[in-house]
């Protein structure tokens, strides 16, 4: 792709899409002019991703039409979409970690089985120079950050001829500098004539980037807005009501539950040395830092998923150091991963089947009636938009997160969470933390990772900051500001 893109407008006419009883898209009509950064805003389960998957050919509408440049087109597959110039960057980039960057870049290209790799590498490097990307064509996908994987996917879609670029929750899981870089790239693409559809539930992202916003709620298009945006009006459209501010409530007790002594961790990328921490019952510890700074290794070690190379882990007087995951699990330690479908849930199984697997076995045979009653209770208690027979992959990301929390046993001594509200809207975030804080009042301690500094400051009692394997002393959240946290995350003041 060289120079300005050929302008292309997109129109959606009366789009309907159902999944069983759920009317995910209900008669949506929307026009997006060329060269526009169009925001698609809504709470989790509002129908945003479904609408974009219809436009990009990943699913087909039950009825309605897609028009491009004033004419109706038929888009049944992603290949159809890209042939019409429509490409979608998903919340989790669709790449193959065992392959190199350049091999992923080549995916979907037309032509022979043996492309001229030298020529393709030159095109790859020329294209990324336009945006000041610095990807090594020979680096493997599993060495890249989420932001770098997004950059690779943007380059690939542009190379395939995309003139309309759809981004689904693209700021989820990327650092602040990576977000700045992404927004600069999108503004440049729009100024070059491309049409950008930016799907998000984050008000600050939409307000700071988009030329216009369409708001979806429960499958319907409920309103549109243009700058200057009024945040309260957008919230009212998203939820049908205002969202109350969160209030801090201390729930920790004086009783010590978890002791970490001189803990040292190593993997192929970094080393963490001599971490000491005592955690009280009901206390919440937030882990802050740039992605890849060691938080995940630390959390997985505390859950028995990695073994430390030094130090000890004590849970209420029991030494769990070096024990397998099952020993941690049986001691009341639960781990909730960020990768919901890859690590937390089992695609192809229903909600009821998940609760059967999660509950303690009480006999040789499964009591289906009891399992269905339990599932109905948890669906109601955790406000999951699904049924006992729904397969987990059919749920929205927010409902998958609610299901993961609903599957955790009670009581627990320690709950370890990777990005517990990643990809969730404001209301869902407040709701999930109300559930987590109720566990704290029952005596459970929580350690969680988040890339959202406001979330860490709002919900933690103390904070640990990670930088390239270094770990700060525990910070009292009441005495810590966003600016101080930001400097520590950048490595200043850790020594």
PyMOL commands that set and color helices and strands:
alter all, ss='L'
color gray80, all
select helices_A, chain A and resi 48-55+78-83+101-105+117-129+141-143+146-159+176-191+203-209+231-239+295-302+325-330+340-344+351-358+368-381+392-394+397-406+426-441+453-459+477-479+482-489
alter helices_A, ss='H'
color red, helices_A
select strands_A, chain A and resi 10-19+22-32+37-42+63-68+71-73+86-89+164-168+195-200+212-217+220-226+256-266+271-280+284-289+310-315+318-319+333-336+414-418+445-449+462-467+470-471+475-476
alter strands_A, ss='S'
color yellow, strands_A
deselect
rebuild
show_as cartoon
